[in-house]
Amino acid sequence: MSRHAFEERFFRIARWASIAFFVAITAFPLLVMLGLSFRPVSSLLNEPGRLLPRPSEIDLDGYTRILSSRDDGGFGFAGFIGNSAYIAGVTVVLSLSFGILAAYAATRLRYRGASFINAAIVLVYLFPPLVFAVPLFVMFTRLGMRPSFTAVIIIYFAYTLPLALYMLRNYFSSVPVDIEEAARIDGASRIGVIRHVVVPLSAPAIATVGIYVFMSAWDEFLFALLFLVEDRDSWTVALGINQLEANVGTPTTVLMAGCVVITIPVVVAFSLAQRFLTEGLTSGSVKD
């Protein structure tokens, strides 16, 4: 065997071995979480070392307890999921709506101090959220906005907008100016150019930013704890999971079922965005 053939075969085997290794270490915790969520408590107590359930002992009691309301003896995660979905959804809409307009202005418009403003956009990320926690807590308390979804949405929006603006600005700068000028010649307004030209061409970046904002708002814990903990009906999934972990009497099967339940919406959102992102990458900007 020649040296070239040996290296080619070696790296081909090493590539697939590396892929298999990283897939295994990534999928193993998810598989354990999913398997434990379907095991009955009695089976887990009798055989704690076995992670996956037998087909005959698959039990949905953990999911029933997680999703049922407290009046029915459950933990009320159905309401927590609805609250998190509402907060994350509104935050995504606000961040993308304002981020697209601000990023376009930062990319195409010329104004005094533009360089400084563009450089200062991400300065907020130099400070950890804990620095703003106490001032925001005092301010919203005096305004009578605690507990409320409005305060949490405002904070999430303010914290995700700078990075959304930064990411979109970098992508908008790659959109050919000639296409925009052609649209303006055809009579399109500035808003029309953004809506019909810039946004379709920037679909991959917008989908990426949407994923980031959604995941940031979905599992955020600190500000949800500060502004929503007093009203259980307003809890998000992060507060619900924290309650399960803090309660030493919570069965492992129920805790794993809760983790699975709050993971599914993120996986679904990412799958939908991934499909949209792929369409945005493969679609052309000019029709034949």
N, C-alpha and C positions, 0 to 999 in steps of 0.2 A: 504494500500500500504506500502510495506516495505521500509526501508531507502535506500537500494541498488537500488530498482526499481525506487524510486523517483529521486535519483541522476542520474541514467542512463537516465531517460526520460528528466530531467531538462537539462543536458548537451547536449543531442541530439537536443533539441529545441534551446538551446543557441547557439550551433554550427551553425545551419542553419540560425538562426536570425543574427548572426555575419557575416556570408557569404553574406546574402542578404543585410545587411547594407553597407558593404564595396564595394560590387558590385554596389550598388545604388550611393554612393558618388563618385565612380570612373567613372561610366558610364554617370552620369548626365551631367557633363560639355561637354563630347563628344557628347551626344545627343543634347544638346543645340547648340553646334557649328555646328553640321550637319543640324539641323532643320533651323537655321537662314540662313545658306548658300543657302538653296533652297527657301527662301521666297523672293518675289519681294519687292522692296523698298517701293512702295506705300502701300502695306499691312502692312509692318513694321511700317510705319508712322501712319497709321490709328489705328492699334492695337499693340502698342509696348509691352504690357504685355504678349501677346501670343507668345510662343517660337517656336512651331511646325507649319509647314504650313498645310493647308488643301490640300487634294489630287488635287482639282481643280486649285490651285494656285501655284503648284510647278513650279519654274522658274530656268532655268540654265544660266540666264544672268550673274550672279556673276562668274561662272566658265568660261564662254566665255570671259569675260573681263580680268580675271586673266591670262588665258593661251594665249590670243591673244598678238601679238607683239604691240609695241608702234605705229608703222605705221598704224595699224588697230584700234587704239584707246584703246588698252589694256595695261596691265602692264608687259607683257613679261615674265611671270613665267615659261613658257615652257623652255626658254633658261636658266633661273636660276636653274631649276631642273636638266637640263643636265650638267651644270657646277658643281653643288654640287655632282651629281652622279659620274662624272669623278674624281673630287678631292678625294671624299671618297673612290671610288673604287681603285684608285692608292695607296692611303694611306693604305688601308687594305692589298693589295698585298705586298707592301713593308714591312709593319710591321710584317705580318705573315711569309714572306720569311726569313727575317733576324732574327725575333724573334725565329722561330723554330730552326734555326742553332745555335744561341747564347744560347738558353735555353738548347739545347742538350749538347753543350760544357760545360756549367756551371754545368750540372748535372753529366755527365759521364767522362769528362776529368779532370785530376789532373794537376795543374800548380801552380806556386808560386803566392801568393797573391789572391788566388781564394776566400777565405772567405771574404777578404776586398772588393773585386770587387762585389761579390754577395750582400753584405750588402749595398754597395753604389749605387746599381742599381736604387733604388726608391728614392734616395736623391733629385732628381730633383723635386719631387712632394711636397717637403717641402717649395718650393717657388711658389708663385702665378704667373700665366702667365704674369700679369702686370709688374712684375719685369724685364722680358726679352723683353717686348714690345719695349721700346725705343732703346736699343742696337741693336736688330734685325732690327728695322725700319731703323736705320742709316746705318747698314752694308749692307742690301740688296739695299738700295737706292744708295749707293756708287758703288755697283756692277752692277747697272743698271737693277735690277731684280724686279722692281716695276713700274707698276702693272704686275703681271704674276702669273700663276698657279704654276709655279715651286717653287717660294719662299714659297707659302702657303703649298704646299705638303711637302717640306723639313721640315718646322716647325711642321706640324702635325705629320709627321713621327718621328721626333726627340722627340716629346712630348709623343707619344703613345707607342713607342718601349720599354722604360723601364718597364712599367707596363705589357705589353704583354710578355716580357721576364720573368718577375717575376711570372706571372700566369702560363705560360707554364712550367717554371722550376719546380714549385711545383708539377705539374701533371706528368711531365716526370719522376720525382723521384719515382713515384708509379708504373711505367711500370717495370715488372719483367726483371731483367738483364739476366735471363736464356734464355728468348726468343731471345734476341739480340745475345747472344753467340751462340745459335743454328743457327741463320741466318748467323753469321760469319763463323761457321764451314761448312755450306753449300756453302760458297764461296761468300757471299754478302760483298760488300765494306761498308765502314762507311756511305757513302751517301745512298747506297742501304738499309742499316738497317734503316736509318731515314725515307726513302721514303716508304718502304714496311712493316715496323714493327711499328716504333714509331708513325708516323703520323696517320695510321689507328686506332691504339689503343687509340690515344689521340684526336680523332675526337670531343668528347664533349667539351674539353678544347679549341681546335682550333676554334670551332664554337662560343663559348662564347667570346673569345678574338676578333673574327671577328665582332661580334655584337657590342661589346664595341667600337672598333676602328671606325667602320662605323658610329655609332651614335655620337661619339665625333667629327668626321670630318664633318658630315652632318649639324649639327646645330651650329657649332662654329661661334662666331660673332666677337670677338676682333681682331684677326689677319686677318680675311676676311675684316674687316673695314679698317685696316691699309694698306693692300697691294692690295686691289681690288676695293676700292670705287671710284677711279678716272676713271675707265673704266666700264661703265654700262654693256657692253656686257660680262664682266667677273664676274658679281655679282653672289653670291650664294643665296640660299633661305633665309638665315638669314638676308642678306642685303635687300632682297626684302620685307620681312615681316616688317622690321624696317622702310622701306619707307612707307608702308601702314599705320603703326601705327603713324608715324610722320605727315602724311598728314591728317589734320583735316577734309578735304572734302571727305575722303574715306567712302563710305557707309558701314554700319556694315555687310550687306550681302556679300559684296565683300571681306571684311577682313576675315570673317568666311570661305568663299570659299577658300581663300588663305591658311588659316590654315589647312583646310581639304586636300588640294592638296599636301602640303609639309609633311603631316603626313602619307599619303598613302604609299610612298616608304619605310618609316621606318617600317610600319606594315608588308608590303610584305617581306622585308628583314628579319625581325624577324621571320615571319611565315616559310620562307624557311629554315632559320638556325635552328629553333626549330624542324622541321621535320628531318633535318640532324643530329641534336643533339640526338634526340630520337633513330634514327637508330644506331648512334655510341654507345649509351648506351646499346642497346639490342643485338648488334652483338657480337659474341664471338671472341676470339683471336686465337683459335685452331680449326681446322676442324677435324671432326670425320673421 
